[in-house]
């Protein structure tokens, strides 16, 4: 699959001045925006409708370049796990849930309640749903693998996602949907 990348450096004030890179890659879901600092990925989301990517490459040997490479492999079906540093913030609860989410294997699903229990918060399925909805690193932190207790697809919120994209990602991973 050919991936076109748009590379942009910008300065943001968030806990101090940080340099961030941004790339947009074309995927079967549409343009995917990836943002990273020198320390790790900060955001991955679907671009708003109508945004296009240009052909610039990310800085060589950067976190962003590695993320582009690994996402290209994922969409080509040759990568099942991601090995990328993250720079995300959240409460202790949110970070524990996201840590457990990262452990959900490729091609499998887990319910919101199961993820809550695994993270040490049995009974917090709705709160886990909120964490999934606010996941800043779609695909890499695989919130698409979290489904309802009855096996149904439930919300795949976030920036530009939707249940059709959740279904597509699960089918890419070989998950049989009823």
Order of alpha helices (4+ residues) and beta strands (2+ residues): beta-beta-beta-beta-alpha-alpha-beta-alpha-alpha-beta-alpha
